[in-house]
Amino acid sequence: MSRLVTATRYVAPLREGGSLPAIVEADDDGLYVVKFRGAGHGTKALVAELVAGEIGRALGLLVPELVLVDLDPALASAEPDSEIRDLLDRSAGLNVGLDFLPGALGFDPAAGFVPDPDLAADVVWFDALLTNVDRTARNTNLLVWHRRLWLIDHGSALYIHHTWRDAIVHAGRPFPQSRDHVLLPYASAIRDADERLAPRLDRALLASILAGVPDEWLPAEPGLPDAAAHRRAYVDYIERRLAAPRAFVEEADRGRLAA
Protein backbone atom coordinates (compact mmCIF):
# COMPACT_ATOMS: atom_id res chain seq x y z
CA MET A 1 0.00 0.00 0.00
CA SER A 2 1.30 3.44 -0.91
CA ARG A 3 2.70 5.67 1.81
CA LEU A 4 0.87 8.84 2.84
CA VAL A 5 2.82 12.11 2.82
CA THR A 6 1.73 15.72 3.28
CA ALA A 7 2.64 18.39 0.74
CA THR A 8 4.67 21.19 2.30
CA ARG A 9 5.86 23.20 -0.71
CA TYR A 10 4.88 23.62 -4.34
CA VAL A 11 8.24 23.66 -6.12
CA ALA A 12 7.64 23.96 -9.86
CA PRO A 13 5.03 23.13 -12.50
CA LEU A 14 5.75 20.61 -15.24
CA ARG A 15 3.92 22.08 -18.19
CA GLU A 16 3.46 18.86 -20.11
CA GLY A 17 0.09 17.98 -21.59
CA GLY A 18 -3.05 19.44 -20.11
CA SER A 19 -2.95 18.11 -16.56
CA LEU A 20 -0.24 20.45 -15.21
CA PRO A 21 1.58 18.06 -12.83
CA ALA A 22 4.19 19.60 -10.56
CA ILE A 23 7.22 18.89 -8.43
CA VAL A 24 6.11 19.09 -4.82
CA GLU A 25 8.08 18.73 -1.60
CA ALA A 26 6.54 16.68 1.19
CA ASP A 27 6.93 16.34 4.94
CA ASP A 28 9.35 13.41 4.51
CA ASP A 29 11.74 15.83 2.71
CA GLY A 30 11.14 13.96 -0.54
CA LEU A 31 10.36 15.48 -3.92
CA TYR A 32 7.48 14.03 -5.90
CA VAL A 33 5.91 14.57 -9.29
CA VAL A 34 2.30 15.09 -8.24
CA LYS A 35 -0.74 14.46 -10.41
CA PHE A 36 -3.65 16.54 -9.10
CA ARG A 37 -7.23 15.42 -8.62
CA GLY A 38 -8.42 18.85 -9.74
CA ALA A 39 -6.91 18.45 -13.22
CA GLY A 40 -9.11 17.84 -16.23
CA HIS A 41 -9.04 14.03 -16.12
CA GLY A 42 -10.13 13.95 -12.47
CA THR A 43 -9.75 11.14 -9.98
CA LYS A 44 -10.13 8.32 -12.54
CA ALA A 45 -6.69 9.27 -13.90
CA LEU A 46 -5.32 9.03 -10.35
CA VAL A 47 -6.86 5.58 -9.92
CA ALA A 48 -5.28 4.42 -13.18
CA GLU A 49 -1.94 5.94 -12.16
CA LEU A 50 -1.93 4.19 -8.81
CA VAL A 51 -3.33 0.82 -9.90
CA ALA A 52 -1.25 0.46 -13.06
CA GLY A 53 1.88 1.73 -11.34
CA GLU A 54 1.58 -0.70 -8.45
CA ILE A 55 0.87 -3.60 -10.82
CA GLY A 56 3.99 -2.63 -12.78
CA ARG A 57 6.04 -2.63 -9.59
CA ALA A 58 4.60 -6.03 -8.63
CA LEU A 59 5.75 -7.35 -12.00
CA GLY A 60 9.29 -6.13 -11.34
CA LEU A 61 9.15 -3.22 -13.78
CA LEU A 62 10.84 0.02 -12.78
CA VAL A 63 8.10 2.44 -11.74
CA PRO A 64 9.01 5.26 -9.32
CA GLU A 65 7.57 4.82 -5.84
CA LEU A 66 3.97 5.97 -5.69
CA VAL A 67 2.69 7.89 -2.69
CA LEU A 68 -0.57 9.49 -1.65
CA VAL A 69 -0.04 13.22 -1.25
CA ASP A 70 -2.35 15.07 1.13
CA LEU A 71 -2.72 18.65 -0.07
CA ASP A 72 -3.92 21.58 2.01
CA PRO A 73 -5.44 24.19 -0.34
CA ALA A 74 -3.73 26.87 1.75
CA LEU A 75 -0.61 25.90 -0.16
CA ALA A 76 -2.11 27.77 -3.11
CA SER A 77 -2.10 31.17 -1.38
CA ALA A 78 1.53 31.93 -2.21
CA GLU A 79 1.24 31.06 -5.90
CA PRO A 80 1.25 34.05 -8.28
CA ASP A 81 -0.06 32.02 -11.22
CA SER A 82 -3.87 32.01 -11.15
CA GLU A 83 -4.07 28.74 -13.12
CA ILE A 84 -1.91 26.97 -10.53
CA ARG A 85 -3.84 28.53 -7.63
CA ASP A 86 -7.12 27.32 -9.08
CA LEU A 87 -5.72 23.82 -9.65
CA LEU A 88 -4.44 23.55 -6.08
CA ASP A 89 -7.74 24.86 -4.71
CA ARG A 90 -9.59 22.12 -6.61
CA SER A 91 -7.12 19.47 -5.47
CA ALA A 92 -7.59 19.63 -1.69
CA GLY A 93 -7.28 16.17 -0.18
CA LEU A 94 -5.47 13.14 -1.56
CA ASN A 95 -3.51 13.25 -4.81
CA VAL A 96 -0.95 10.85 -6.26
CA GLY A 97 2.80 11.44 -6.39
CA LEU A 98 5.69 9.63 -8.05
CA ASP A 99 9.19 9.79 -6.66
CA PHE A 100 11.10 12.49 -8.54
CA LEU A 101 14.08 11.09 -10.47
CA PRO A 102 16.57 14.00 -10.70
CA GLY A 103 18.43 14.20 -13.98
CA ALA A 104 16.29 11.58 -15.73
CA LEU A 105 15.87 12.03 -19.47
CA GLY A 106 12.91 11.09 -21.60
CA PHE A 107 13.43 7.94 -23.65
CA ASP A 108 14.18 8.90 -27.24
CA PRO A 109 14.65 6.10 -29.79
CA ALA A 110 17.04 8.37 -31.69
CA ALA A 111 19.28 9.00 -28.68
CA GLY A 112 21.13 5.69 -28.80
CA PHE A 113 19.71 3.95 -25.71
CA VAL A 114 18.62 0.46 -26.77
CA PRO A 115 16.31 -1.34 -24.31
CA ASP A 116 16.76 -5.01 -23.51
CA PRO A 117 14.46 -7.05 -25.81
CA ASP A 118 12.87 -9.01 -22.97
CA LEU A 119 12.27 -5.83 -20.98
CA ALA A 120 10.69 -4.21 -24.03
CA ALA A 121 8.41 -7.25 -24.44
CA ASP A 122 7.46 -7.11 -20.76
CA VAL A 123 6.45 -3.45 -21.05
CA VAL A 124 4.41 -4.09 -24.20
CA TRP A 125 2.63 -6.97 -22.42
CA PHE A 126 1.98 -4.86 -19.32
CA ASP A 127 0.53 -1.97 -21.32
CA ALA A 128 -1.66 -4.31 -23.40
CA LEU A 129 -3.02 -5.98 -20.27
CA LEU A 130 -4.01 -2.62 -18.78
CA THR A 131 -5.05 -1.02 -22.11
CA ASN A 132 -2.56 1.82 -21.78
CA VAL A 133 -2.83 3.83 -25.00
CA ASP A 134 -0.14 6.31 -24.03
CA ARG A 135 3.31 4.80 -24.67
CA THR A 136 3.94 5.78 -28.29
CA ALA A 137 6.81 7.43 -30.14
CA ARG A 138 4.93 10.71 -29.84
CA ASN A 139 4.59 10.39 -26.07
CA THR A 140 6.82 7.64 -24.70
CA ASN A 141 6.15 8.08 -20.97
CA LEU A 142 9.51 6.43 -20.34
CA LEU A 143 12.55 7.85 -18.56
CA VAL A 144 16.18 6.79 -18.73
CA TRP A 145 17.78 7.18 -15.31
CA HIS A 146 21.17 5.70 -14.42
CA ARG A 147 21.06 3.77 -17.71
CA ARG A 148 17.85 2.01 -16.76
CA LEU A 149 14.37 2.38 -18.21
CA TRP A 150 11.64 3.70 -15.90
CA LEU A 151 7.89 3.74 -16.57
CA ILE A 152 5.81 6.82 -15.74
CA ASP A 153 2.40 8.36 -16.46
CA HIS A 154 -0.24 5.62 -16.45
CA GLY A 155 -3.27 7.89 -16.14
CA SER A 156 -4.61 6.82 -19.55
CA ALA A 157 -4.63 3.10 -18.70
CA LEU A 158 -7.77 1.14 -17.81
CA TYR A 159 -9.94 3.39 -19.93
CA ILE A 160 -12.87 0.98 -19.43
CA HIS A 161 -13.54 2.81 -16.15
CA HIS A 162 -14.84 5.84 -18.00
CA THR A 163 -18.02 3.92 -18.84
CA TRP A 164 -17.75 0.31 -17.54
CA ARG A 165 -20.09 -0.51 -20.43
CA ASP A 166 -19.63 -4.05 -21.78
CA ALA A 167 -16.72 -4.59 -19.39
CA ILE A 168 -17.03 -8.39 -19.54
CA VAL A 169 -16.89 -8.43 -23.35
CA HIS A 170 -14.19 -5.78 -23.49
CA ALA A 171 -11.97 -7.72 -21.07
CA GLY A 172 -11.50 -10.51 -23.62
CA ARG A 173 -10.67 -8.28 -26.55
CA PRO A 174 -7.23 -7.78 -28.12
CA PHE A 175 -5.45 -4.45 -27.87
CA PRO A 176 -4.72 -3.22 -31.41
CA GLN A 177 -2.96 -0.12 -30.04
CA SER A 178 0.01 -2.35 -29.23
CA ARG A 179 1.06 -1.83 -32.84
CA ASP A 180 1.90 1.79 -31.96
CA HIS A 181 3.90 0.95 -28.83
CA VAL A 182 7.27 2.70 -28.84
CA LEU A 183 9.06 -0.42 -27.55
CA LEU A 184 7.48 -2.95 -29.91
CA PRO A 185 10.32 -2.72 -32.49
CA TYR A 186 12.82 -3.67 -29.75
CA ALA A 187 10.75 -6.45 -28.18
CA SER A 188 11.37 -10.17 -28.10
CA ALA A 189 8.37 -12.51 -28.30
CA ILE A 190 5.35 -11.23 -26.39
CA ARG A 191 4.31 -14.85 -25.81
CA ASP A 192 7.47 -15.34 -23.77
CA ALA A 193 6.72 -12.19 -21.76
CA ASP A 194 3.24 -13.59 -21.14
CA GLU A 195 4.74 -16.77 -19.70
CA ARG A 196 7.02 -14.72 -17.45
CA LEU A 197 4.50 -12.21 -16.17
CA ALA A 198 0.97 -13.64 -16.11
CA PRO A 199 1.71 -16.10 -13.26
CA ARG A 200 2.82 -13.19 -11.05
CA LEU A 201 -0.65 -11.67 -10.91
CA ASP A 202 -3.62 -13.17 -9.10
CA ARG A 203 -6.86 -11.95 -7.57
CA ALA A 204 -5.39 -11.57 -4.09
CA LEU A 205 -2.60 -9.31 -5.35
CA LEU A 206 -5.01 -7.24 -7.44
CA ALA A 207 -7.37 -6.87 -4.49
CA SER A 208 -4.52 -5.71 -2.25
CA ILE A 209 -3.55 -3.05 -4.78
CA LEU A 210 -7.14 -1.82 -5.14
CA ALA A 211 -7.46 -1.71 -1.36
CA GLY A 212 -4.90 1.09 -1.45
CA VAL A 213 -7.09 3.33 -3.62
CA PRO A 214 -8.73 6.01 -1.45
CA ASP A 215 -12.51 5.79 -1.08
CA GLU A 216 -12.82 9.45 -2.07
CA TRP A 217 -11.50 8.62 -5.55
CA LEU A 218 -14.29 6.05 -6.02
CA PRO A 219 -17.59 7.94 -5.73
CA ALA A 220 -20.90 6.26 -6.44
CA GLU A 221 -22.00 6.07 -10.07
CA PRO A 222 -24.64 4.02 -11.95
CA GLY A 223 -24.07 0.34 -11.25
CA LEU A 224 -21.32 1.01 -8.71
CA PRO A 225 -22.95 2.25 -5.50
CA ASP A 226 -19.85 2.49 -3.34
CA ALA A 227 -16.05 2.20 -3.23
CA ALA A 228 -16.18 -1.54 -2.56
CA ALA A 229 -18.18 -2.07 -5.77
CA HIS A 230 -15.62 -0.03 -7.73
CA ARG A 231 -12.78 -2.12 -6.35
CA ARG A 232 -14.51 -5.36 -7.31
CA ALA A 233 -15.13 -4.02 -10.81
CA TYR A 234 -11.44 -3.26 -11.34
CA VAL A 235 -10.32 -6.61 -9.94
CA ASP A 236 -12.92 -8.52 -11.99
CA TYR A 237 -11.94 -6.68 -15.17
CA ILE A 238 -8.19 -7.24 -14.83
CA GLU A 239 -8.70 -10.86 -13.77
CA ARG A 240 -10.77 -11.41 -16.93
CA ARG A 241 -8.02 -9.77 -18.99
CA LEU A 242 -5.67 -12.36 -17.51
CA ALA A 243 -7.90 -15.32 -18.38
CA ALA A 244 -6.42 -17.59 -21.04
CA PRO A 245 -6.31 -17.43 -23.96
CA ARG A 246 -5.20 -13.80 -23.84
CA ALA A 247 -6.10 -12.20 -27.17
CA PHE A 248 -3.95 -9.16 -26.46
CA VAL A 249 -0.83 -11.34 -26.49
CA GLU A 250 -1.50 -12.68 -29.99
CA GLU A 251 -2.35 -9.19 -31.23
CA ALA A 252 0.90 -7.73 -29.87
CA ASP A 253 3.00 -10.51 -31.37
CA ARG A 254 1.37 -10.04 -34.76
CA GLY A 255 2.22 -6.35 -34.56
CA ARG A 256 5.80 -7.16 -33.58
CA LEU A 257 6.31 -9.47 -36.54
CA ALA A 258 4.81 -6.89 -38.89
CA ALA A 259 6.96 -4.02 -37.59
C-alpha positions as CSV (number, residue, x, y, z in Angstrom):
1,M,0.0,0.0,0.0
2,S,1.3,3.4,-0.9
3,R,2.7,5.7,1.8
4,L,0.9,8.8,2.8
5,V,2.8,12.1,2.8
6,T,1.7,15.7,3.3
7,A,2.6,18.4,0.7
8,T,4.7,21.2,2.3
9,R,5.9,23.2,-0.7
10,Y,4.9,23.6,-4.3
11,V,8.2,23.7,-6.1
12,A,7.6,24.0,-9.9
13,P,5.0,23.1,-12.5
14,L,5.8,20.6,-15.2
15,R,3.9,22.1,-18.2
16,E,3.5,18.9,-20.1
17,G,0.1,18.0,-21.6
18,G,-3.0,19.4,-20.1
19,S,-2.9,18.1,-16.6
20,L,-0.2,20.5,-15.2
21,P,1.6,18.1,-12.8
22,A,4.2,19.6,-10.6
23,I,7.2,18.9,-8.4
24,V,6.1,19.1,-4.8
25,E,8.1,18.7,-1.6
26,A,6.5,16.7,1.2
27,D,6.9,16.3,4.9
28,D,9.3,13.4,4.5
29,D,11.7,15.8,2.7
30,G,11.1,14.0,-0.5
31,L,10.4,15.5,-3.9
32,Y,7.5,14.0,-5.9
33,V,5.9,14.6,-9.3
34,V,2.3,15.1,-8.2
35,K,-0.7,14.5,-10.4
36,F,-3.6,16.5,-9.1
37,R,-7.2,15.4,-8.6
38,G,-8.4,18.9,-9.7
39,A,-6.9,18.4,-13.2
40,G,-9.1,17.8,-16.2
41,H,-9.0,14.0,-16.1
42,G,-10.1,13.9,-12.5
43,T,-9.7,11.1,-10.0
44,K,-10.1,8.3,-12.5
45,A,-6.7,9.3,-13.9
46,L,-5.3,9.0,-10.4
47,V,-6.9,5.6,-9.9
48,A,-5.3,4.4,-13.2
49,E,-1.9,5.9,-12.2
50,L,-1.9,4.2,-8.8
51,V,-3.3,0.8,-9.9
52,A,-1.2,0.5,-13.1
53,G,1.9,1.7,-11.3
54,E,1.6,-0.7,-8.4
55,I,0.9,-3.6,-10.8
56,G,4.0,-2.6,-12.8
57,R,6.0,-2.6,-9.6
58,A,4.6,-6.0,-8.6
59,L,5.8,-7.3,-12.0
60,G,9.3,-6.1,-11.3
61,L,9.2,-3.2,-13.8
62,L,10.8,0.0,-12.8
63,V,8.1,2.4,-11.7
64,P,9.0,5.3,-9.3
65,E,7.6,4.8,-5.8
66,L,4.0,6.0,-5.7
67,V,2.7,7.9,-2.7
68,L,-0.6,9.5,-1.7
69,V,0.0,13.2,-1.3
70,D,-2.4,15.1,1.1
71,L,-2.7,18.7,-0.1
72,D,-3.9,21.6,2.0
73,P,-5.4,24.2,-0.3
74,A,-3.7,26.9,1.8
75,L,-0.6,25.9,-0.2
76,A,-2.1,27.8,-3.1
77,S,-2.1,31.2,-1.4
78,A,1.5,31.9,-2.2
79,E,1.2,31.1,-5.9
80,P,1.2,34.1,-8.3
81,D,-0.1,32.0,-11.2
82,S,-3.9,32.0,-11.1
83,E,-4.1,28.7,-13.1
84,I,-1.9,27.0,-10.5
85,R,-3.8,28.5,-7.6
86,D,-7.1,27.3,-9.1
87,L,-5.7,23.8,-9.6
88,L,-4.4,23.5,-6.1
89,D,-7.7,24.9,-4.7
90,R,-9.6,22.1,-6.6
91,S,-7.1,19.5,-5.5
92,A,-7.6,19.6,-1.7
93,G,-7.3,16.2,-0.2
94,L,-5.5,13.1,-1.6
95,N,-3.5,13.3,-4.8
96,V,-1.0,10.8,-6.3
97,G,2.8,11.4,-6.4
98,L,5.7,9.6,-8.1
99,D,9.2,9.8,-6.7
100,F,11.1,12.5,-8.5
101,L,14.1,11.1,-10.5
102,P,16.6,14.0,-10.7
103,G,18.4,14.2,-14.0
104,A,16.3,11.6,-15.7
105,L,15.9,12.0,-19.5
106,G,12.9,11.1,-21.6
107,F,13.4,7.9,-23.6
108,D,14.2,8.9,-27.2
109,P,14.7,6.1,-29.8
110,A,17.0,8.4,-31.7
111,A,19.3,9.0,-28.7
112,G,21.1,5.7,-28.8
113,F,19.7,3.9,-25.7
114,V,18.6,0.5,-26.8
115,P,16.3,-1.3,-24.3
116,D,16.8,-5.0,-23.5
117,P,14.5,-7.0,-25.8
118,D,12.9,-9.0,-23.0
119,L,12.3,-5.8,-21.0
120,A,10.7,-4.2,-24.0
121,A,8.4,-7.2,-24.4
122,D,7.5,-7.1,-20.8
123,V,6.5,-3.5,-21.0
124,V,4.4,-4.1,-24.2
125,W,2.6,-7.0,-22.4
126,F,2.0,-4.9,-19.3
127,D,0.5,-2.0,-21.3
128,A,-1.7,-4.3,-23.4
129,L,-3.0,-6.0,-20.3
130,L,-4.0,-2.6,-18.8
131,T,-5.0,-1.0,-22.1
132,N,-2.6,1.8,-21.8
133,V,-2.8,3.8,-25.0
134,D,-0.1,6.3,-24.0
135,R,3.3,4.8,-24.7
136,T,3.9,5.8,-28.3
137,A,6.8,7.4,-30.1
138,R,4.9,10.7,-29.8
139,N,4.6,10.4,-26.1
140,T,6.8,7.6,-24.7
141,N,6.1,8.1,-21.0
142,L,9.5,6.4,-20.3
143,L,12.5,7.9,-18.6
144,V,16.2,6.8,-18.7
145,W,17.8,7.2,-15.3
146,H,21.2,5.7,-14.4
147,R,21.1,3.8,-17.7
148,R,17.9,2.0,-16.8
149,L,14.4,2.4,-18.2
150,W,11.6,3.7,-15.9
151,L,7.9,3.7,-16.6
152,I,5.8,6.8,-15.7
153,D,2.4,8.4,-16.5
154,H,-0.2,5.6,-16.4
155,G,-3.3,7.9,-16.1
156,S,-4.6,6.8,-19.5
157,A,-4.6,3.1,-18.7
158,L,-7.8,1.1,-17.8
159,Y,-9.9,3.4,-19.9
160,I,-12.9,1.0,-19.4
161,H,-13.5,2.8,-16.2
162,H,-14.8,5.8,-18.0
163,T,-18.0,3.9,-18.8
164,W,-17.7,0.3,-17.5
165,R,-20.1,-0.5,-20.4
166,D,-19.6,-4.1,-21.8
167,A,-16.7,-4.6,-19.4
168,I,-17.0,-8.4,-19.5
169,V,-16.9,-8.4,-23.3
170,H,-14.2,-5.8,-23.5
171,A,-12.0,-7.7,-21.1
172,G,-11.5,-10.5,-23.6
173,R,-10.7,-8.3,-26.5
174,P,-7.2,-7.8,-28.1
175,F,-5.5,-4.4,-27.9
176,P,-4.7,-3.2,-31.4
177,Q,-3.0,-0.1,-30.0
178,S,0.0,-2.4,-29.2
179,R,1.1,-1.8,-32.8
180,D,1.9,1.8,-32.0
181,H,3.9,1.0,-28.8
182,V,7.3,2.7,-28.8
183,L,9.1,-0.4,-27.5
184,L,7.5,-3.0,-29.9
185,P,10.3,-2.7,-32.5
186,Y,12.8,-3.7,-29.7
187,A,10.8,-6.5,-28.2
188,S,11.4,-10.2,-28.1
189,A,8.4,-12.5,-28.3
190,I,5.4,-11.2,-26.4
191,R,4.3,-14.8,-25.8
192,D,7.5,-15.3,-23.8
193,A,6.7,-12.2,-21.8
194,D,3.2,-13.6,-21.1
195,E,4.7,-16.8,-19.7
196,R,7.0,-14.7,-17.4
197,L,4.5,-12.2,-16.2
198,A,1.0,-13.6,-16.1
199,P,1.7,-16.1,-13.3
200,R,2.8,-13.2,-11.0
201,L,-0.7,-11.7,-10.9
202,D,-3.6,-13.2,-9.1
203,R,-6.9,-11.9,-7.6
204,A,-5.4,-11.6,-4.1
205,L,-2.6,-9.3,-5.3
206,L,-5.0,-7.2,-7.4
207,A,-7.4,-6.9,-4.5
208,S,-4.5,-5.7,-2.2
209,I,-3.5,-3.1,-4.8
210,L,-7.1,-1.8,-5.1
211,A,-7.5,-1.7,-1.4
212,G,-4.9,1.1,-1.5
213,V,-7.1,3.3,-3.6
214,P,-8.7,6.0,-1.4
215,D,-12.5,5.8,-1.1
216,E,-12.8,9.5,-2.1
217,W,-11.5,8.6,-5.6
218,L,-14.3,6.1,-6.0
219,P,-17.6,7.9,-5.7
220,A,-20.9,6.3,-6.4
221,E,-22.0,6.1,-10.1
222,P,-24.6,4.0,-11.9
223,G,-24.1,0.3,-11.3
224,L,-21.3,1.0,-8.7
225,P,-22.9,2.3,-5.5
226,D,-19.8,2.5,-3.3
227,A,-16.1,2.2,-3.2
228,A,-16.2,-1.5,-2.6
229,A,-18.2,-2.1,-5.8
230,H,-15.6,0.0,-7.7
231,R,-12.8,-2.1,-6.3
232,R,-14.5,-5.4,-7.3
233,A,-15.1,-4.0,-10.8
234,Y,-11.4,-3.3,-11.3
235,V,-10.3,-6.6,-9.9
236,D,-12.9,-8.5,-12.0
237,Y,-11.9,-6.7,-15.2
238,I,-8.2,-7.2,-14.8
239,E,-8.7,-10.9,-13.8
240,R,-10.8,-11.4,-16.9
241,R,-8.0,-9.8,-19.0
242,L,-5.7,-12.4,-17.5
243,A,-7.9,-15.3,-18.4
244,A,-6.4,-17.6,-21.0
245,P,-6.3,-17.4,-24.0
246,R,-5.2,-13.8,-23.8
247,A,-6.1,-12.2,-27.2
248,F,-4.0,-9.2,-26.5
249,V,-0.8,-11.3,-26.5
250,E,-1.5,-12.7,-30.0
251,E,-2.3,-9.2,-31.2
252,A,0.9,-7.7,-29.9
253,D,3.0,-10.5,-31.4
254,R,1.4,-10.0,-34.8
255,G,2.2,-6.4,-34.6
256,R,5.8,-7.2,-33.6
257,L,6.3,-9.5,-36.5
258,A,4.8,-6.9,-38.9
259,A,7.0,-4.0,-37.6
